[in-house]
Structures are given as C-alpha cells and as structure tokens.
Amino acid sequence: MPTDQLDQLSRYVGGENPALHKMGGAEWQKAKARARKAVREIAAQLIQLYAARKASKGHAFGADTPWQRELEDAFPYTETPDQLAAIEEVKHDMEQPTPMDRLICGDVGYGKTEIAVRAAFKAVQDGKQVAVLVPTTLLAQQHYNTFTDRMGQFPLEIRQLSRFQTPRETEQTLTKAADGSADIVIGTHRLLQTSTRFKNLGMVIVDEEQRFGVEHKEYLKQLRTAVDVLTMSATPIPRTLEMAITGIREMSTIATPPEERHPVLTFVGAYDDKQVAAAIHRELLRDGQVFYLHNRVESIDRAARRIRELVPEARVAVAHGQMGEDALEKVMVGFWEKEYDVLVCTTIVESGIDIPNANTLIVERADLLGLAQLHQIRGRVGRGRERAYAYFLYPGRSRSPSTRTSGWPRSRSTPSSARACTWR
C-alpha cells in the first residue's frame, strides 16, 4: 500500500479469524458484495420495524400510583436536575399510545439505573412485564441486587437469568416469564434465546447498549412491535446516536454529576513498578480498594503475582470471564465485602460495576483499548465521595502513547459521554 494511504489501515477487531484475499481478486469483491447485501437486509428490516412501531398503537401506561410515589420518595439520594428531567420525559413517553423508544445518554455513575428502576416499576404497576438486558453476568447480578433492594417492600417477582443461576433456577425463571408471574426479568444474552418467552411484555430496558449488536436488540423488539424500549449508555454507538439526533429515537441527556461527586484525576504515562506500588499504597492508606486491569487471561496470574511482590501487604484476587460461575461470583462478592484490596481483572468489570470503596484504577496496556472502553472502565472508580485516581499505562519502551490515550485529558476535568462519543 502506498505510504500516503496508510491512514486507511486499521487493526482487525472481529470475533472470528479473518480470511486473506488477494488485492483485486474475485473473492474480495464477493466478500464485499455479501457484506453490502447483509447491511441492506438489516437496514430494510429496521425500516419496516420502525415504520410498524410508528403506525401501531402501544400500551398507554396510567398516571403514577401512590406506590410509585412511595418508591421514588425512598430514593436515598438527591436527584440531579437532569435526572428529574429524564424521568419526566420517560414517564411522558410511557403514557402515550405510541410505543416509546428513548435513549438515556448519561455519563458513567450519573444515575441512569434509577431511571430504569422507576420506569420498570411504573410498567409493572400496569400489569406489564419488563425485560432488562445487560451485557455481563456481573452487571446482571448487580442490577438484580439494586432492583430487589429498591422494590423489596412491594409485592413484585424479580428474576435473574444468567450463567450465575443453576439449571433449575433458569427453568423456573423461564416458566415464570412465560406464565406472567415474573414481573421483571434481568438477564444477559440468555434473554435473546428463542426459549425465552413473555406472557405480557410491556417494556424492554437495554443497559450498556453499545455492547450489543443490532440484531440482538431488534430481536427483543420484534417480540412485540408495541413494546416500550428504554436504552441507556454512556457511550452510545454512532448508529444509535445518529437515530437520536435525527429524531427516529428520542434522547434524554444527563450531564449533571451527583452531589459531592469529584471528577476522576487521570494520568497517562509509561508503566513503572514504583508508580504502581505507590498508587496502591496510597489507596490502602485510606482503606480503599484498587482495580488493576490486565486484559490477557493467559498472563493474568503472573500480573497478580507481580502485584503481590510489589505490595506484599495487599490482599489480591483475580477475576476474568473464563472463570467458573461459582469462583467468579465468590471473588466479586469478596471484593464487594472488602475481603480483598486489589482486584486484578480483565474488562469483565467494564460495564456498570458499582463499588464505591474502590477509588484507584490502574490499566495496563491502555494503548490496546478503545476510547469508549477506557471511558467505561474509568467509570468504575469515583462513584463515592472520595477523590478517585485512574492510571492509563503503556509499555515503557514506547516512544509515546497511542493516539487514543494521548487524546485523553490529563487533568481533573471529566469529559462528558457526548464528547467521548465524538472522539470514538
């Protein structure tokens, strides 16, 4: 390739092993034609689906009940102005006969989950079922805990569907969803399988929507063209953002941080053992916890041993997606309950994990991660009142950080999710 066209080269990030084609060969042209055809088919299906949604009449939910007000009054924090505005917009959409399709775009830790809790509760009050789709088992567990904690005083049936459940629990959840006795089902991709059926689905909530493919999300909508859809993301994909901006979907933006929330102090630099040890020591001195992100499963145990050598007094645990369900759950619960000081992990903690006591994040090889990923991962810290620190590190032999990390602010300012989207 000519050197003046090197900007057209990019690293392949697909899930399967790519096939190599000769430049100018017939196979490459056929592959491009197949890709274009697939895109056109998906686009045609989307147009038909959204046209049907606009033409169809959905369920117009009723006004707030006394139980709804009781649930909202029990919220232990003060809502931000943007939160209140987004909640009102969601309720207004739900009370219309046209099916809702709204995107909540708010920075990590800005209170999107509470909007989902209130919307789901409002739907259940009208006798409808709610499906909450999340990308990871850890986030499913955390949302299950949040929903049950917020709605525990009300007679609701909340079920979880992920690999953390036993086969018997999974079968019970599927049965309850099909007969309508499960009011809210929180799950991962298991919700998208054909064996998952709802008797009276009224709302679909998709959290961290950028982690799902188009076909994944549209499959849920096809279960009922009249279903209300609430999508939440700190870094929406360009397609979703374009649909919101052009008016195909409605969008609410949460740009106001919660009270007493400090921006995360972010550093970008070369890896150094002394700096890593000092950062961990600093966090331990204030009885805090540390996320240490090493995104290679095959060498994560070596990284954990290195941390134990650098900081012998730290209690170190390892978490990654290839661990068994019981082992992973045990480690995460232990970290939540402060049995460990440092969690050496992969990007399995990227989405939605909320541990207020963990306020130092160290990312090894940050130059290999995308900006949206870094933005999400940085959101795992700074969720309490303590000042949080994030260290994005690249190999010391490198002359300079990658374009992604060099574009990241090295100050106290926290970029909004909208700015993060434009940097993608």
C-alpha positions in Angstrom: 0.0 0.0 0.0 1.4 3.5 -0.8 2.7 5.3 2.3 0.3 8.3 1.7 -2.7 5.9 2.2 -1.5 4.3 5.5 -4.4 6.1 7.3 -6.7 3.6 5.6 -5.2 0.7 7.6 -6.7 -0.3 10.9 -6.4 -3.2 13.3 -8.9 -6.0 12.8 -11.1 -6.5 15.8 -13.7 -9.0 14.6 -14.5 -12.1 16.6 -13.6 -14.7 14.0 -10.3 -15.4 12.2 -10.3 -13.3 9.0 -9.7 -14.8 5.6 -7.0 -13.2 3.5 -7.8 -12.3 -0.1 -5.6 -11.2 -3.0 -5.8 -7.5 -3.8 -8.1 -7.1 -6.9 -9.1 -10.8 -6.7 -12.7 -12.0 -7.2 -13.1 -13.4 -3.6 -12.5 -10.0 -2.1 -15.2 -8.4 -4.3 -17.6 -11.2 -3.5 -16.9 -10.7 0.3 -17.7 -7.0 0.0 -20.8 -7.7 -2.0 -22.1 -10.2 0.6 -21.4 -7.6 3.4 -23.3 -4.9 1.5 -26.2 -7.2 0.9 -26.3 -8.1 4.6 -26.3 -4.4 5.6 -29.1 -3.7 3.1 -31.2 -6.5 4.5 -30.7 -5.4 8.1 -31.5 -1.8 7.1 -34.7 -2.8 5.3 -35.8 -4.8 8.4 -35.1 -1.8 10.6 -37.1 0.5 8.4 -40.0 -1.9 8.4 -39.8 -2.4 12.1 -39.7 1.3 12.9 -42.5 2.1 10.5 -44.6 -0.6 12.1 -43.8 0.9 15.6 -44.8 4.3 14.4 -48.1 3.1 12.9 -49.0 0.7 15.7 -50.7 1.7 19.0 -48.8 0.7 22.1 -50.0 0.5 25.7 -50.6 3.9 27.2 -49.5 3.5 30.8 -51.5 5.2 33.5 -50.5 8.1 35.8 -48.3 7.5 38.8 -49.8 5.4 41.6 -49.3 6.0 45.3 -46.8 3.1 45.3 -44.9 4.8 42.5 -44.5 8.0 44.6 -43.6 5.9 47.7 -40.8 4.1 45.7 -39.4 7.5 44.4 -39.6 9.1 47.9 -37.5 6.2 49.2 -34.6 7.0 46.9 -31.7 7.7 49.4 -30.0 10.4 47.2 -31.0 13.7 45.9 -31.9 13.6 42.2 -30.0 15.9 39.8 -32.0 18.3 37.6 -31.1 16.3 34.5 -32.2 13.1 36.2 -35.6 14.6 37.1 -36.0 15.9 33.6 -35.1 12.5 32.1 -37.5 10.7 34.4 -40.4 13.0 33.4 -39.6 12.5 29.7 -39.7 8.7 30.1 -43.0 8.8 32.0 -44.5 11.1 29.4 -43.5 8.7 26.6 -44.9 5.7 28.5 -48.2 7.4 29.0 -48.6 8.0 25.2 -50.3 5.4 22.9 -47.2 5.4 20.6 -44.5 2.9 21.7 -41.6 4.6 23.5 -38.1 4.4 22.0 -35.9 6.6 24.1 -32.1 6.7 24.6 -30.8 7.9 28.0 -27.3 9.2 27.4 -25.5 10.0 30.6 -22.0 9.7 31.9 -20.9 6.7 34.0 -22.2 6.9 37.5 -24.7 9.7 36.8 -27.8 7.8 37.8 -29.2 6.1 34.7 -30.1 2.9 36.7 -32.5 4.8 38.9 -34.4 6.0 35.8 -34.6 2.3 34.7 -35.9 1.3 38.2 -38.7 3.9 38.2 -39.7 3.1 34.6 -39.8 -0.6 35.2 -41.9 -0.2 38.4 -44.3 2.0 36.5 -44.7 -0.6 33.8 -45.3 -3.4 36.4 -47.9 -1.2 38.1 -50.0 -1.5 34.9 -49.7 -5.3 34.9 -46.9 -5.5 32.3 -43.7 -7.5 32.4 -40.3 -5.9 32.0 -37.1 -7.4 30.4 -33.8 -5.8 31.5 -31.0 -6.8 29.1 -27.4 -6.3 30.3 -24.1 -7.4 28.7 -22.4 -9.3 31.5 -23.2 -11.6 34.3 -21.7 -9.3 36.9 -23.9 -6.4 35.8 -26.9 -8.7 35.8 -26.1 -9.6 39.4 -25.6 -6.0 40.4 -28.9 -4.9 38.7 -30.7 -7.7 40.4 -29.4 -6.5 43.8 -30.3 -2.9 43.0 -33.8 -3.7 41.8 -34.6 -6.1 44.7 -33.3 -3.5 47.2 -35.3 -0.7 45.8 -38.5 -2.7 45.3 -38.2 -5.2 48.1 -41.1 -3.7 50.1 -43.5 -4.2 47.2 -45.2 -7.5 46.1 -43.1 -8.0 42.9 -41.4 -11.0 41.4 -37.9 -10.1 40.2 -35.9 -12.9 38.5 -32.4 -13.1 37.2 -31.3 -15.0 34.0 -27.6 -15.5 33.6 -24.9 -18.2 34.0 -24.8 -17.5 37.7 -28.1 -19.4 38.0 -28.4 -23.1 38.3 -30.3 -25.0 35.5 -33.2 -25.5 37.9 -33.3 -21.7 38.7 -33.1 -20.9 35.0 -36.0 -23.3 34.2 -38.1 -21.7 37.0 -37.4 -18.2 35.6 -38.3 -19.2 32.1 -41.6 -20.7 33.3 -42.5 -17.7 35.4 -41.7 -15.4 32.5 -43.9 -17.4 30.2 -46.9 -17.6 32.6 -46.6 -14.0 33.6 -45.8 -14.5 37.3 -42.3 -12.9 36.9 -42.7 -9.2 36.7 -39.1 -8.2 36.0 -36.5 -10.5 34.4 -32.9 -9.2 34.4 -30.6 -11.2 32.2 -27.7 -11.3 29.7 -27.9 -12.7 26.1 -29.9 -15.6 27.6 -32.9 -13.3 27.2 -32.4 -13.3 23.5 -32.7 -17.1 23.0 -35.9 -18.4 21.4 -36.7 -20.4 24.5 -37.3 -17.2 26.5 -41.0 -16.1 26.2 -43.0 -13.5 28.0 -46.8 -13.6 28.5 -47.3 -9.8 28.6 -44.1 -8.0 27.8 -44.6 -4.2 28.1 -41.1 -2.8 28.3 -37.5 -3.7 27.3 -34.7 -1.9 29.1 -31.2 -2.2 27.4 -28.3 -1.2 29.6 -24.9 -0.5 28.1 -26.4 -0.8 24.6 -23.1 -0.3 22.9 -22.2 -3.8 23.9 -25.0 -5.4 21.9 -25.3 -5.9 18.1 -28.1 -4.5 16.1 -29.7 -7.9 15.6 -29.6 -8.6 19.3 -31.6 -5.5 20.2 -34.0 -5.7 17.4 -34.9 -9.3 18.2 -36.3 -8.2 21.5 -38.3 -5.5 19.9 -39.8 -8.0 17.4 -41.2 -10.0 20.3 -43.8 -7.2 20.4 -43.8 -4.3 18.0 -45.8 -2.4 20.6 -43.3 -2.8 23.4 -41.8 0.3 25.0 -38.0 0.4 24.7 -35.6 2.3 27.0 -31.9 2.3 26.1 -29.1 3.5 28.3 -25.5 4.2 27.5 -22.6 6.5 28.5 -21.0 5.9 25.0 -23.7 5.1 22.5 -22.6 3.7 19.2 -22.7 6.1 16.2 -25.8 4.4 14.7 -27.8 4.9 17.9 -26.6 8.5 18.3 -27.5 9.3 14.7 -31.0 7.9 15.2 -31.5 10.0 18.3 -30.2 13.2 16.7 -32.3 12.7 13.5 -35.4 12.2 15.6 -36.0 8.5 14.8 -35.5 7.9 18.5 -35.9 10.3 21.4 -32.9 11.1 23.6 -32.5 12.4 27.1 -29.1 13.6 28.3 -27.8 13.5 31.9 -24.9 15.9 32.1 -25.1 16.8 35.8 -23.0 14.8 38.2 -24.5 13.7 41.5 -23.9 15.8 44.6 -20.4 15.7 46.1 -19.1 13.8 43.1 -15.4 14.6 42.3 -14.0 14.2 38.8 -11.5 11.4 38.5 -7.9 12.5 38.4 -6.5 10.8 35.4 -2.8 10.1 34.5 -1.5 8.7 31.2 2.1 7.5 31.2 4.7 4.7 30.8 4.4 1.7 33.1 6.6 1.9 36.1 6.6 -0.6 39.0 7.4 2.1 41.6 4.4 4.3 40.4 2.1 1.3 40.5 3.2 0.3 44.0 2.9 3.9 45.2 -0.6 4.2 43.8 -1.8 1.0 45.5 -0.1 2.0 48.8 -1.9 5.4 48.7 -5.2 3.8 48.3 -4.6 1.2 51.0 -3.6 4.0 53.4 -7.2 5.4 53.2 -8.7 1.9 53.5 -9.8 1.9 49.9 -9.6 -0.7 47.1 -7.9 -0.9 43.7 -8.9 -2.2 40.3 -5.9 -3.4 38.4 -6.8 -4.2 34.8 -4.7 -6.7 32.9 -6.7 -7.7 29.8 -4.9 -11.0 28.9 -6.3 -14.1 30.6 -3.3 -16.3 29.8 -0.9 -14.0 31.8 -3.3 -12.5 34.4 -2.0 -14.8 37.2 1.6 -13.6 36.5 0.3 -10.0 36.8 -1.3 -10.8 40.1 1.9 -12.4 41.4 3.8 -9.2 40.4 1.3 -7.1 42.4 1.8 -9.3 45.4 5.5 -8.8 45.2 5.3 -5.1 44.8 2.8 -4.7 47.6 3.1 -7.7 50.0 0.5 -6.5 52.5 -2.2 -6.2 49.8 -4.9 -8.9 49.6 -5.0 -9.7 45.8 -7.8 -11.5 43.9 -8.2 -12.4 40.2 -11.4 -12.1 38.1 -11.9 -12.9 34.5 -14.6 -14.2 32.2 -13.2 -17.7 31.8 -13.5 -18.5 35.4 -16.3 -20.8 36.6 -19.5 -19.2 37.7 -19.1 -20.1 41.4 -15.5 -19.0 41.5 -16.2 -15.6 39.8 -19.2 -14.9 42.0 -17.2 -15.7 45.1 -14.3 -13.4 44.1 -16.7 -10.5 43.2 -18.7 -10.9 46.4 -15.5 -11.0 48.4 -14.3 -7.7 46.7 -17.7 -6.1 47.4 -17.4 -7.1 51.0 -13.9 -5.7 51.3 -12.2 -9.1 51.7 -9.7 -8.1 49.0 -7.7 -4.9 48.5 -6.7 -5.3 44.8 -8.8 -6.9 42.1 -6.6 -8.0 39.1 -9.2 -8.3 36.3 -10.0 -8.1 32.7 -12.5 -5.8 31.0 -15.3 -8.0 32.6 -15.6 -5.2 35.1 -16.1 -2.6 32.3 -19.9 -2.3 32.5 -21.8 -0.9 35.4 -19.9 -2.4 38.3 -20.6 -0.1 41.3 -18.1 -0.5 44.3 -17.9 3.0 45.9 -14.9 1.9 48.1 -12.7 1.2 45.0 -11.2 4.5 44.0 -8.0 3.7 42.3 -7.9 2.2 38.8 -4.7 1.1 37.1 -4.9 0.0 33.4 -2.0 -2.0 32.0 -1.6 -1.6 28.2 -4.2 1.1 27.9 -3.0 1.7 24.4 -4.7 -1.5 23.3 -8.1 -0.4 24.4 -10.6 1.8 22.6 -11.6 5.2 24.0 -15.1 4.2 24.8 -13.8 1.2 26.7 -11.4 3.4 28.7 -14.2 5.8 29.4 -16.4 3.0 30.7 -13.6 1.4 32.7 -12.7 4.7 34.3 -16.3 4.9 35.5 -15.7 2.0 37.9 -14.0 4.5 40.3 -15.0 7.8 41.7 -18.6 6.6 42.5 -18.4 7.8 46.1 -17.3 10.9 47.9 -13.6 10.1 47.8 -11.2 11.5 45.2 -10.5 8.8 42.6 -7.4 8.2 40.6 -7.0 6.5 37.2 -3.7 5.5 35.7 -3.7 4.6 31.9 -0.3 3.0 31.3 1.5 1.9 28.2 4.9 0.0 27.8 7.9 2.0 29.0 9.8 1.2 25.8 7.2 3.0 23.7 8.3 6.5 22.5 4.8 7.9 23.0 1.3 6.8 24.0 -1.2 5.8 21.3 -3.4 8.4 19.6 -6.3 7.2 21.9 -4.6 7.7 25.2 -2.7 10.8 24.2 -6.0 12.5 23.4 -7.3 11.7 26.9 -7.3 14.7 29.3 -4.5 14.5 31.9 -6.3 16.9 34.3 -9.1 16.9 36.7 -11.7 17.5 34.1 -14.1 14.7 33.3 -15.2 14.5 29.6 -18.9 14.1 29.0 -20.2 11.0 27.3 -21.2 13.1 24.3 -17.6 14.2 23.9 -16.4 10.7 24.4 -18.7 9.6 21.5 -17.3 12.2 19.2 -13.7 11.0 20.0 -14.5 7.4 19.1 
